[in-house]
């Protein structure tokens, strides 16, 4: 959650406590009682979205690491395959530019290029592995590509889950803030002659902004010491 969202959440919890402490003034069937109850429901609805947002954020970090490692392995294996395929097909007309892996930064394009190179190299599989490569080399490359694609999908799913959780938090915070604004009027009416209660509401209602550090003051250099006078010869 963003810091401002956390502080809004904390503010709403304080307001709910304010209402509970004065339940005798806000009967369940009264306008204020209904609003406090509804605020409690909306704040409760935030909890699963907060948990999901934190969980999906952690998953996104973990899956990006897995995806990066899988990408590096695909590039390494496919580069070896392309280099070896060029060796065994040297002089074969029409294959001069077949085994070429670009430096694309697109994950999906890399997957497509890698699968294309495996497909084109498969007819020459025996000759390729005879160049001091494992007999399972082509299937190893395919497995690495599959793992990379799975990592791409897992990372995308984690990002989507986080986005959905964030949207859920935003929606419920907006709805809860509307209730709080309505309660401002209700509380002001109920405690019009009770300055202490109004002060407590105002305090609970306050949302501090994210503090920023004071700018670092420019340090002026210490003045150089004045050397003592040198005695002059008489």
TIRO-602345 format. One record per residue (C-alpha): y, x, z. Coordinates in Angstrom, 3 decimals, padded with zeros to 6 digits. Each point is the difference from the previous one (the first is absolute). Example, Ala and Ser with C-alpha at 12.3 -4.5 7.8 and 13.67 -1.06 7.14 Angstrom:
<rs>
- Y; X; Z
- -004.500; 012.300; 007.800
- 003.440; 001.370; -000.660
</rs>
This chain:
<rs>
- Y; X; Z
- 000.000; 000.000; 000.000
- 003.569; 001.037; -000.559
- 001.921; 000.800; 003.167
- 002.270; -003.021; -000.446
- -003.068; -002.261; -000.322
- -001.460; 001.426; 003.196
- 003.233; -000.675; 001.851
- 000.211; -003.532; -001.360
- -003.561; -000.601; 001.157
- 000.819; 001.348; 003.461
- 003.104; -002.201; 000.146
- -002.032; -003.119; -000.781
- -002.523; 000.857; 002.712
- 002.872; 000.240; 002.469
- 001.324; -003.396; -001.084
- -003.410; -001.583; 000.447
- -000.092; 001.424; 003.536
- 003.479; -001.424; 000.593
- -001.222; -003.459; -000.973
- -003.158; 000.236; 002.108
- 002.002; 001.056; 003.047
- 002.074; -003.170; -000.389
- -002.734; -002.388; -001.062
- 001.405; -002.691; 002.309
- 003.151; -000.057; -002.143
- -001.901; -000.197; -003.283
- -002.631; -002.742; 000.203
- -002.736; 000.171; -002.626
- 001.323; -003.157; -001.672
- 003.639; 001.124; -000.016
- 001.731; 001.622; -002.962
- 000.181; 003.322; 001.830
- -003.579; -000.207; 001.203
- -001.233; -000.639; -003.522
- 002.017; 002.895; -001.391
- -001.233; 002.439; 002.633
- -003.588; -001.105; -000.683
- 000.503; 000.443; -003.745
- 001.522; 003.428; 000.538
- -003.079; 000.994; 001.979
- -002.234; -001.155; -002.861
- 001.966; 001.978; -002.598
- -000.021; 003.144; 002.113
- -003.741; -000.423; 000.529
- -000.466; -000.271; -003.765
- 001.658; 003.399; -000.386
- -002.704; 001.835; 001.941
- -002.806; -000.005; -002.613
- 002.457; 001.066; -002.705
- 001.263; 002.850; 002.165
- -003.571; 001.175; 000.601
- -000.842; -000.277; -003.714
- 003.128; 001.895; -001.007
- -000.828; 002.882; 002.352
- -003.645; 000.048; -001.089
- 000.796; -000.081; -003.713
- 002.640; 002.705; 000.402
- -002.604; 002.260; 001.575
- -002.495; -000.897; -002.737
- 002.569; 000.797; -002.697
- 000.514; 003.479; 001.473
- -003.734; 000.617; 000.222
- -000.755; -001.291; -003.497
- 002.755; 002.061; -001.636
- -001.616; 003.120; 001.446
- -003.415; -001.090; -001.299
- 001.480; -000.876; -003.387
- 001.734; 003.364; -000.337
- -003.202; 001.875; 000.798
- -001.956; -002.140; -002.474
- 002.623; 000.599; -002.707
- -000.182; 003.765; 000.494
- -003.795; -000.072; -000.281
- 000.101; -002.070; -003.199
- 002.480; 002.387; -001.574
- -002.110; 002.995; 000.974
- -003.287; -001.428; -001.331
- 001.441; -001.531; -003.169
- 001.874; 003.215; -000.786
- -003.281; 001.885; 000.267
- -001.722; -002.601; -002.178
- 002.747; 000.057; -002.637
- 000.083; 003.801; -000.091
- -003.777; 000.240; -000.366
- -000.158; -002.809; -002.566
- 002.560; 001.848; -002.117
- -002.229; 003.068; 000.195
- -003.183; -001.724; -001.209
- 001.776; -002.029; -002.695
- 002.100; 002.840; -001.372
- 000.056; -000.229; -003.771
- -001.142; -003.628; -000.087
- 002.414; -001.856; -002.309
- 001.949; -002.844; 001.566
- -000.458; 001.107; 003.609
- 002.823; 002.511; 000.253
- 002.204; -002.248; 002.180
- -002.710; -002.184; 001.544
- -000.412; 001.757; 003.324
- 003.558; 000.147; 001.262
- 001.144; -001.059; 003.476
- 003.751; -000.621; 000.294
- 002.165; 000.780; 003.028
- 000.704; -003.691; 000.574
- 001.198; -001.069; 003.450
- -001.416; -003.502; -000.496
- -003.219; -000.568; 001.921
- -001.251; -002.720; -002.336
- 000.727; 002.086; -003.081
- -001.864; 002.914; 001.534
- -003.009; -002.260; 000.612
- 000.112; -001.219; -003.620
- 000.300; 003.517; -001.424
- -002.779; 001.305; 002.237
- -002.385; -002.794; -000.985
- 000.840; 000.586; -003.663
- -000.850; 003.699; 000.276
- -003.317; -000.778; 001.723
- -000.858; -002.509; -002.724
- 000.789; 002.465; -002.793
- -001.857; 002.817; 001.751
- -003.179; -001.984; 000.726
- -001.601; 000.575; -003.465
- 000.310; 003.739; 000.692
- -001.243; -000.241; 003.568
- -002.984; 002.339; -000.330
- 002.073; 002.680; -001.688
- 002.753; -000.349; 002.589
- -002.231; 000.359; 003.071
- -001.721; 002.953; -001.655
- 003.273; 001.895; 000.497
- -000.936; 000.736; 003.618
- 000.870; -003.447; 001.351
- -002.178; -002.202; 002.243
- -002.355; -002.339; -001.845
- 001.731; -002.935; 001.720
- 003.466; 001.143; -000.982
- 000.956; -002.937; -002.234
- -001.202; -002.553; 002.546
- 001.847; 001.939; 002.722
- 003.205; -000.290; -002.021
- -000.547; -003.743; -000.459
- -000.613; -000.452; 003.735
- 003.199; 001.893; 000.791
- 001.961; -002.262; -002.356
- -001.544; -003.098; 001.619
- 000.960; 001.273; 003.455
- 003.539; 000.692; -001.198
- 000.338; -003.505; -001.413
- -001.308; -001.485; 003.265
- 002.559; 002.065; 001.926
- 002.776; -001.264; -002.279
- -001.053; -003.591; 000.661
- -000.285; 000.559; 003.763
- 003.497; 001.466; 000.151
- 001.420; -002.863; -002.067
- -001.708; -002.540; 002.280
- 001.461; 001.659; 003.105
- 003.495; -000.093; -001.506
- -000.413; -003.660; -000.945
- -001.166; -000.863; 003.522
- 002.994; 001.769; 001.497
- 002.396; -001.776; -002.374
- -001.557; -003.377; 000.862
- 000.234; 000.717; 003.734
- 003.635; 001.067; -000.353
- 000.803; -003.189; -001.909
- -001.707; -002.027; 002.736
- 002.079; 001.750; 002.670
- 003.225; -000.583; -001.932
- -000.760; -003.705; -000.495
- -000.827; -000.632; 003.631
- 002.921; 002.011; 001.307
- 002.331; -002.038; -002.204
- -001.482; -003.264; 001.275
- 000.183; 001.189; 003.617
- 003.624; 001.091; -000.405
- 000.894; -003.479; -001.227
- -001.491; -001.414; 003.200
- 001.911; 002.534; 002.106
- 003.267; -001.056; -001.643
- -000.772; -003.612; 000.889
- -000.810; 001.009; 003.562
- 003.401; 001.704; 000.278
- 001.606; -003.442; -000.154
- -002.578; -001.654; 002.278
- 000.309; 002.679; 002.692
- 003.807; 000.003; -000.211
- -000.013; -003.780; 000.540
- -002.550; 000.040; 002.800
- 001.682; 002.767; 001.988
- 003.631; -000.732; -000.858
- 000.940; 000.265; 003.685
- -002.432; 002.794; 000.916
- 001.596; 003.312; -000.938
- -002.905; 001.982; 001.473
- -002.615; -001.711; -002.174
- 002.165; 000.366; -003.094
- 000.467; 003.693; 000.733
- -003.769; 000.402; 000.348
- -000.546; -001.796; -003.307
- 002.598; 002.179; -001.693
- -001.653; 003.122; 001.402
- -003.464; -001.109; -001.114
- 001.405; -001.023; -003.384
- 001.604; 003.384; -000.645
- -001.653; 002.179; -002.646
- 001.026; 003.627; 000.185
- 000.423; 001.742; -003.297
- -001.890; 003.129; -000.887
- 001.910; 002.808; 001.613
- 001.034; 002.976; -002.024
- 000.533; 003.443; 001.432
- 003.509; 001.209; 000.478
- 001.053; 002.427; -002.724
- -000.471; 003.578; 000.975
- 003.328; 001.480; 000.865
- 000.974; 003.004; -002.000
- -000.290; 003.046; 002.169
- 002.997; 002.271; -000.224
- -000.865; 003.681; 000.226
- 000.945; 001.817; 003.164
- 003.166; 002.066; -000.505
- -000.711; 003.681; -000.383
- 000.827; 001.988; 003.151
- 003.234; 001.963; -000.205
- -000.804; 003.718; 000.289
- 001.769; 001.853; 002.818
- 002.985; 002.114; -001.056
- -000.793; 003.611; -000.878
- 002.025; 002.462; 002.084
- 002.399; 002.011; -002.129
- 000.262; 003.755; 000.567
- 003.171; 001.073; 001.745
</rs>
